[in-house]
């Protein structure tokens, strides 16, 4: 069971990573515990704890409460600011 996680814009720069494949398990029932797992890595991963973080599941914008299932693709990106 795997999910694909992608990081965009400033997150990609801060993390030095554009994406990774992670093991999926039942505890990752939504995007919220996935984000908590990533933030728990410490250091630069704290960037994902930002309150205005945006996320998508299978190319559709969603909330952190969005259900997560085996085979999903998740994207995290910062809120687009400015004009």
N, CA, C and O of each residue as an XYZ file, in Angstrom:
332
protein
N       0.856     -1.188      0.000
C       0.000      0.000      0.000
C       0.892      1.238      0.000
O       1.737      1.408      0.879
N       0.697      2.086     -0.982
C       1.545      3.275     -1.114
C       0.708      4.488     -1.496
O      -0.337      4.371     -2.135
N       1.193      5.650     -1.091
C       0.648      6.902     -1.591
C       1.815      7.724     -2.123
O       2.963      7.521     -1.729
N       1.510      8.644     -3.013
C       2.510      9.541     -3.576
C       2.264     10.920     -2.999
O       1.140     11.423     -3.032
N       3.312     11.533     -2.469
C       3.189     12.865     -1.894
C       4.078     13.814     -2.692
O       5.246     13.519     -2.946
N       3.517     14.945     -3.080
C       4.289     15.927     -3.837
C       4.295     17.257     -3.096
O       3.326     17.629     -2.435
N       5.422     17.963     -3.226
C       5.602     19.262     -2.564
C       5.841     20.304     -3.642
O       6.614     20.080     -4.573
N       5.173     21.450     -3.512
C       5.259     22.465     -4.546
C       5.738     23.803     -4.013
O       5.656     24.086     -2.818
N       6.240     24.620     -4.931
C       6.631     25.997     -4.671
C       7.637     26.086     -3.520
O       8.655     25.393     -3.518
N       7.343     26.941     -2.551
C       8.291     27.170     -1.454
C       8.558     25.892     -0.655
O       9.671     25.693     -0.170
N       7.559     25.031     -0.512
C       7.784     23.794      0.246
C       8.848     22.940     -0.434
O       9.716     22.367      0.225
N       8.771     22.862     -1.753
C       9.768     22.097     -2.502
C      11.164     22.656     -2.232
O      12.121     21.906     -2.036
N      11.263     23.997     -2.227
C      12.564     24.628     -2.003
C      13.073     24.368     -0.590
O      14.236     24.013     -0.397
N      12.194     24.546      0.398
C      12.599     24.376      1.802
C      12.991     22.930      2.082
O      13.988     22.669      2.756
N      12.200     21.989      1.559
C      12.433     20.573      1.853
C      13.506     19.959      0.968
O      14.049     18.902      1.288
N      13.815     20.619     -0.146
C      14.786     20.075     -1.086
C      14.290     18.788     -1.720
O      15.078     17.904     -2.055
N      12.980     18.690     -1.883
C      12.360     17.443     -2.320
C      11.106     17.803     -3.096
O      10.307     18.620     -2.637
N      10.922     17.199     -4.278
C       9.690     17.529     -4.988
C       8.604     16.490     -4.758
O       7.433     16.739     -5.045
N       8.979     15.341     -4.248
C       7.963     14.344     -3.941
C       8.582     13.053     -3.442
O       9.796     12.864     -3.520
N       7.748     12.173     -2.931
C       8.205     10.880     -2.432
C       7.021      9.928     -2.371
O       5.864     10.347     -2.358
N       7.329      8.662     -2.335
C       6.300      7.646     -2.124
C       6.380      7.176     -0.687
O       7.465      6.898     -0.175
N       5.231      7.087     -0.039
C       5.177      6.696      1.368
C       4.263      5.493      1.534
O       3.312      5.302      0.776
N       4.569      4.692      2.534
C       3.688      3.571      2.857
C       2.371      4.118      3.387
O       2.358      5.011      4.233
N       1.270      3.583      2.889
C      -0.038      3.970      3.401
C      -0.511      2.892      4.363
O      -0.354      1.697      4.113
N      -1.100      3.346      5.482
C      -1.714      2.405      6.411
C      -2.962      3.050      6.987
O      -3.176      4.251      6.826
N      -3.775      2.265      7.649
C      -5.109      2.707      8.063
C      -5.092      3.934      8.973
O      -6.065      4.688      9.011
N      -3.983      4.144      9.715
C      -3.921      5.315     10.580
C      -3.918      6.607      9.765
O      -4.303      7.663     10.267
N      -3.489      6.522      8.520
C      -3.493      7.692      7.643
C      -4.857      7.781      6.952
O      -4.956      7.702      5.728
N      -5.904      7.947      7.768
C      -7.267      7.919      7.249
C      -7.653      9.215      6.559
O      -8.659      9.267      5.851
N      -6.853     10.270      6.761
C      -7.099     11.528      6.062
C      -5.775     12.268      5.919
O      -4.737     11.798      6.385
N      -5.822     13.431      5.270
C      -4.587     14.176      5.060
C      -4.010     14.734      6.355
O      -2.805     14.969      6.442
N      -4.857     14.950      7.364
C      -4.364     15.537      8.614
C      -3.293     14.661      9.295
O      -2.221     15.173      9.617
N      -3.545     13.363      9.524
C      -2.494     12.557     10.140
C      -1.278     12.373      9.235
O      -0.167     12.178      9.730
N      -1.469     12.433      7.930
C      -0.324     12.381      7.030
C       0.560     13.596      7.261
O       1.779     13.472      7.383
N      -0.055     14.764      7.321
C       0.727     15.975      7.559
C       1.427     15.900      8.912
O       2.592     16.281      9.028
N       0.724     15.411      9.936
C       1.346     15.294     11.262
C       2.567     14.382     11.216
O       3.584     14.661     11.851
N       2.460     13.300     10.468
C       3.583     12.362     10.348
C       4.793     13.038      9.701
O       5.931     12.819     10.118
N       4.541     13.855      8.685
C       5.631     14.556      8.004
C       6.243     15.626      8.898
O       7.466     15.739      8.981
N       5.401     16.414      9.571
C       5.890     17.461     10.465
C       6.744     16.862     11.589
O       7.716     17.470     12.035
N       6.366     15.665     12.036
C       7.074     14.996     13.134
C       8.510     14.623     12.767
O       9.296     14.270     13.646
N       8.862     14.696     11.487
C      10.250     14.443     11.099
C      11.183     15.504     11.678
O      12.384     15.274     11.818
N      10.622     16.670     12.014
C      11.415     17.721     12.635
C      12.149     18.584     11.621
O      12.045     18.384     10.411
N      12.901     19.558     12.152
C      13.704     20.417     11.295
C      12.869     21.158     10.271
O      11.841     21.747     10.604
N      13.323     21.124      9.000
C      12.655     21.895      7.948
C      11.216     21.463      7.721
O      10.421     22.217      7.158
N      10.872     20.245      8.159
C       9.510     19.744      7.936
C       8.460     20.555      8.685
O       7.268     20.427      8.405
N       8.886     21.390      9.637
C       7.953     22.257     10.353
C       7.223     23.197      9.396
O       6.159     23.716      9.733
N       7.786     23.422      8.198
C       7.136     24.308      7.230
C       5.732     23.805      6.888
O       4.851     24.598      6.559
N       5.525     22.490      6.965
C       4.216     21.935      6.636
C       3.187     22.138      7.749
O       2.015     21.801      7.582
N       3.624     22.684      8.877
C       2.697     22.956      9.980
C       2.010     24.311      9.817
O       1.173     24.677     10.642
N       2.348     25.057      8.772
C       1.721     26.355      8.552
C       0.200     26.237      8.519
O      -0.338     25.313      7.909
N      -0.496     27.171      9.174
C      -1.956     27.073      9.224
C      -2.628     27.253      7.862
O      -3.720     26.731      7.635
N      -1.978     27.990      6.953
C      -2.631     28.257      5.666
C      -2.163     27.331      4.549
O      -2.355     27.627      3.370
N      -1.555     26.221      4.919
C      -1.144     25.234      3.935
C      -2.337     24.777      3.101
O      -3.443     24.614      3.616
N      -2.098     24.576      1.819
C      -3.148     24.073      0.939
C      -2.793     22.661      0.501
O      -1.620     22.291      0.455
N      -3.807     21.883      0.183
C      -3.535     20.513     -0.209
C      -4.520     20.052     -1.268
O      -5.605     20.607     -1.437
N      -4.100     19.024     -1.966
C      -4.928     18.436     -3.008
C      -4.805     16.922     -2.930
O      -3.773     16.385     -2.528
N      -5.867     16.255     -3.319
C      -5.860     14.796     -3.405
C      -6.274     14.423     -4.822
O      -7.347     14.805     -5.288
N      -5.419     13.679     -5.495
C      -5.680     13.278     -6.884
C      -6.052     14.478     -7.752
O      -7.033     14.455     -8.495
N      -5.230     15.533     -7.633
C      -5.343     16.760     -8.427
C      -6.578     17.604     -8.132
O      -6.921     18.488     -8.916
N      -7.246     17.343     -7.016
C      -8.381     18.184     -6.657
C      -8.148     18.820     -5.291
O      -7.823     18.132     -4.323
N      -8.315     20.133     -5.222
C      -8.142     20.836     -3.954
C      -9.048     20.239     -2.897
O     -10.195     19.887     -3.172
N      -8.532     20.128     -1.699
C      -9.319     19.538     -0.623
C      -8.870     20.113      0.711
O      -7.950     20.929      0.770
N      -9.524     19.682      1.773
C      -9.140     20.081      3.123
C      -8.306     18.971      3.746
O      -8.187     17.880      3.188
N      -7.731     19.259      4.905
C      -6.949     18.244      5.619
C      -7.830     17.112      6.124
O      -7.328     16.054      6.501
N      -9.139     17.330      6.133
C     -10.062     16.280      6.545
C     -10.403     15.296      5.432
O     -11.131     14.328      5.651
N      -9.875     15.549      4.240
C     -10.170     14.686      3.092
C      -9.713     13.252      3.362
O      -8.580     13.050      3.797
N     -10.559     12.257      3.116
C     -10.147     10.861      3.305
C      -8.951     10.506      2.412
O      -8.808     11.009      1.298
N      -8.118      9.640      2.933
C      -6.922      9.222      2.213
C      -6.974      7.719      2.037
O      -7.259      6.989      2.986
N      -6.699      7.251      0.820
C      -6.759      5.819      0.539
C      -5.515      5.361     -0.200
O      -4.800      6.161     -0.803
N      -5.274      4.081     -0.143
C      -4.164      3.471     -0.858
C      -4.179      3.905     -2.318
O      -5.223      3.876     -2.969
N      -3.025      4.305     -2.828
C      -2.905      4.669     -4.228
C      -3.150      6.137     -4.522
O      -2.981      6.577     -5.659
N      -3.548      6.908     -3.504
C      -3.813      8.323     -3.732
C      -2.533      9.104     -3.998
O      -1.438      8.707     -3.600
N      -2.710     10.220     -4.680
C      -1.632     11.188     -4.851
C      -2.029     12.444     -4.092
O      -3.119     12.984     -4.282
N      -1.131     12.899     -3.234
C      -1.385     14.059     -2.388
C      -0.387     15.147     -2.752
O       0.781     14.868     -3.026
N      -0.852     16.378     -2.753
C       0.048     17.512     -2.977
C      -0.129     18.527     -1.854
O      -1.246     18.818     -1.427
N       0.999     19.059     -1.388
C       0.979     20.150     -0.409
C       1.624     21.359     -1.047
O       2.666     21.249     -1.693
N       1.000     22.527     -0.864
C       1.592     23.744     -1.407
C       1.163     24.931     -0.572
O       0.095     24.917      0.040
N       2.008     25.973     -0.548
C       1.660     27.149      0.247
C       0.560     27.952     -0.440
O       0.381     27.877     -1.656
N      -0.169     28.716      0.362
C      -1.187     29.599     -0.199
C      -0.527     30.581     -1.142
O       0.512     31.154     -0.815
N      -1.112     30.781     -2.300
C      -0.586     31.747     -3.252
C      -0.967     33.139     -2.758
O      -2.147     33.455     -2.605
N       0.055     33.970     -2.511
C      -0.203     35.318     -2.021
C       0.296     36.325     -3.042
O       1.083     35.988     -3.926
N      -0.163     37.557     -2.917
C       0.238     38.586     -3.861
C      -0.671     38.589     -5.072
O      -1.663     37.861     -5.116
N      -0.327     39.421     -6.070
C      -1.216     39.551     -7.200
C      -0.477     39.538     -8.518
O      -1.098     39.641     -9.576
